[in-house]
Amino acid sequence: MNNLLYDDLDNLIKDIVSQNEFKKINELRGIIEEKYFNLISKFNIAKDKYEQALPMKQYINNFDQICTELSNAKNELYSKNEVIELHRLEKIIEKELIHISNEIAGAMSNKFKQTKIIE
């Protein structure tokens, strides 16, 4: 029984990984990391600065500026076509995984809570 379950899960994983969306996600990640390295670095630095300042925001005079820098860095990176496409494809895969998870949970017991897909 366990071997059948493992085989089915292995086949399911192979099916997901072989999908065009999944392949495109991996391709886009490589392109984004290479093409937008400087924007990613700028965003990560701004994010780290924000996360360090957040717990003491009431004591930091330029907290609004730190928030603005993070917002600008995020907008600059997330407005790139490749990043927009990556997020679109990730949502497709996420919905499919939620659907599969719900099917597995439903097959096991009707007492498992079903995850809702939010559009």
Secondary structure, 3 states (H helix, E strand, C coil): CHHHHHHHHHHHHHHHHHCHHHHHHHHHHHHHHHHCHHHHHHHHHHHHHHHHHHHHHHHCCCHHHHHHHHHHHHHHHHCCHHHHHHHHHHHHHHHHHHHHHHHHHHHHCCCCCCCCCCC
